[in-house]
C-alpha cells in the first residue's frame, strides 16, 4: 500500500528534493507551499504526477494550515510522514531587523512546524504504534546550533524549533509518532541564493566549503530525511542531526 507524506515548502530546495524522492519511491505526497513548483520530471512520469498533490498554504497562518489539513483528511485517513521544510531567512544585525522581518521568520520557521504538527496529529496517529510509527522530520539549521552574526533571528528561530522537536518527540512517543530534525549547513538552494543577494552590509558571511571540500546539495540532506523515515530509524526520536560536512565540528581558517 502506498504511503502518504505531507511536505511543507515542497516547491523548492530541500522540500522539492524530498518530494521528488518520495514520489519516486512510490509515496503519495501532499505539497504545502505558497506557490506550486511541480517537478518537471513528472511531465514524463504520469504515474508520479498522479501521486502529487498541491495545496496552497501559508504555514505561519493557523487558519491556512487548518484548511489545508482538512482538505488532506478528505482524501486520506492516514499520513505516514510530515516533513516541515518551509523556511525563510532575513539577514542583518539584530539592531537593524524590522519587526516585519522578525515576525515572518517566527511565523514560518517556528510557528509553522508547530501548527503543522498539531493539525497533522489525527492523521499521523491513525493506526500508528511504537512498533510501526509515523514520522515527523523538521528542517532546522546549523544556525540554530552555531549562530552567526547577520542572521541572529534566523538562528534563534531554528534553535527554538530544535527545542520543539525534542519536546514533541517526548510528548508523542507513546502514541507512535517519531519526531526528529535535520540541521543543514550551507546548501545549494534558492534560499541561499537569496541570502547572497541580501548580505551586503548585513555582517553575514557564508560558511563556504565544509571540511569535506564543498557545500551540501539538497540530496545530501534528503538522504538523512529518508533515513529518519526508514525502518532503520524506528527507535530514533528527539534527535537534531547536523548535516553540514563537519562545518560545526571545528573552525577552519580560510
N, C-alpha and C positions, 0 to 999 in steps of 0.2 A: 504494500500500500504506500502511495506517495505521501511523504511528509510535507508539512506546511510550515513556512517561515514568514516572518514579517521583518522587513529591513527598513529602518528609518535612514534618511539620507541616501537612499539607494539609487539616486540618479547620477551620481558622480563619485570619483575617488574610491576609497576603500569600500564604501557601501555598494557602488555599482559592481566592483570586482566580486564582492560577496554574492550579489545577485546572480552574476554570470556563472560563478562556480556552483552555486546551489541548484540553479536550473539545469546545468549540465549534468549534475548528479541525480536529477530526477525529482527534485523538490518542486512543489508549487510555492511561488513566492509573491507575497504582497509587498509592494514598494510604497512607502510613505515619504513624500517629498513635496516641496513647493512647486517643483517643475519636473516634468517627465523627461527621463533620459534613457529611453528604451534601448538596450544594447543592439547595435547594428547587426550583430550576428544572427539575431532572431529572424531577420528577413529571409535567411536561407535555412532556418530551422523552425518550420511551422509547429513541430511538436513542442519545442521550447517556448515559442511565443504563446502557446495555449496554456502554459503553466505560469505565465507572467501576468500579474495583476497590478494596476496602479491606482492609487488614491491620493489626491492632493491633500496635504496635511501640514499644518504648522505645529511642530511638536512642542513648541513652547506655549501653546494655547490649549487650555483644558477642554474647551468645547470642541475644538477641531480634532483633538485626539480622541475624545469620546465618540464623536460621529464616525471617525474612521474605523474604530474597533466595533462599533455597532454594525457597520456595513460588512466588515470581515466576518462577524459572527453569523450573518445571514447566509453566508456561503460555506462555512465550515464550523464544525463543532469543536475542533481541536487545533491549537497552534503548538507545534513541537519546538520552535525556536524563535526567539526575538533577538535581533541584532540592532542595537542602538548606535548607529553610526553618524547620525546628523550632528553637525558641529559648525560653529562659526568662530572666527578669531579676529580680534581688532588689536592693532599694535599701538604703542605709545606709552608714555610714562603714566604711573598711577595719578600723578598730579594733573596730567593733561587729558585723561579719559573723560568723555562726556557721560552724563547719566544715561543717554540713549545707548551708547556703546556698551556700557556695563550691563544694562537691563537685557539687551539682546543676547549677550553671552550667558548671563544667568538663566534666561528663559530657555534657550536652545540647549546649552551644554549641561546644565544642572537640572533644571525643572523638567526638561524634555525626557530624559531617561526615566525619571521618577513617574511622570504622568503616563508614559507608555507602558512601563511595567505594571503600574496599578490597573490600567484598563485592560491589559492583556491577561491578567491573572486568571480570570474564569476559564479562558481558553487554554492557558498553559497548564492549569491544574487538572483539566479533564483527562481522566484515565492515566495520569502521571503517578509515579510512586518512586520511592527511594531506589528500587531495583530498576526502574525504567523511567528516568527523569526527563522532564522538559528542560530546555536550556535558555538562558539569557546571557548574551555577551555584549558588554558595553565597550565602546571605543573611547578609552581615556587618552592619556598622553604622558610622555616622559616629562612634559612641562608641569605635570601635577606632582612629580617626584623630585625633579631638579628644576625649579622655576628659573625663568630668565628675566632680566631687565628688558623692558619693552613689550613683554606680554604677561605682565603680572596678574591681571584679572583673568586672562585666559587660563593661566596655570592654576589660579585659585579655584576656578570652576571645575577644572579637571581633577584637582586634589579632592574637591568636595564629592565628585561623582565616584571617585575611588572609594571614599568612605561609604557612600550609599551602596556601592556594590557589596562591600563586606557585610553591612547591616542587613540588606535584602537577603544575602546568602544565608545568614544565620536564621532570619525570620522564616524564610520559605523552605529551608531544607526538609523539615518534617513532611511537607506536602509534595515533595518530589520535584522541586524546581531548583536547578543549579544556576548560580549567578557568578559570573567571572568577568574580568576586564582585561583587555589588551592595552598596553601603554606604548604606542609607537613613538619613535624619534622622528626625524625628518623623513617624510615620504613624498615621493614624486606625485603629487595630486594637484588639482586645480586650486585647492585652498592654499597650498604652499606657494603657488604662483602668485596668488593674490597678496600673500604676505610679502613677497619680494617686491611687489609694486607699492605696498603700504609703508615699507620700513624706513624710507628716507626720513631722517630726523626723529625716528621713534626710539632710538637707542637699542633696537633689537638687532641681533646678529644670528644668522643661521648657523647651526652646528657644523654644517659642512659634512664631508665624508665621515663615516663611522670608522672605528678601528679596523673594520673589515674592508675599508677602502672605497666604500660607496654609500650613498643614501639608499633607503628602502624603496622598493617598488610596492604597489598595493598588494600584489600577490604574496609578498613576504609576510604581510600582516594577516591576510586571509588564510594562509596556511595555518596560522595559530588559531584563528577563529574556528576553522574547520576541525582542528584538534579538540577544542572545547565542545564542539557538537558531537564528537565521536564517542564510541563506547570506551575508548582508551581514557577518557576524562570523566567517567561516570562517578568517580569518587573525588572529584576536584571541584571545590566551590569556595567562593570568597577570595579568589586569587586575583591579584593585579600583576600581570606578566609583562615586563618590558620587552618590546620587540624593536630594538634600536641598534643592533650590531655592536653592542658594547659601549655605546656612546656615554652612558651614565656611569660606567664602571670606574673610569678614571679620566681625568683631563689629559688631553694631548696637546702639546704646544705645536702650533701650526704657523 
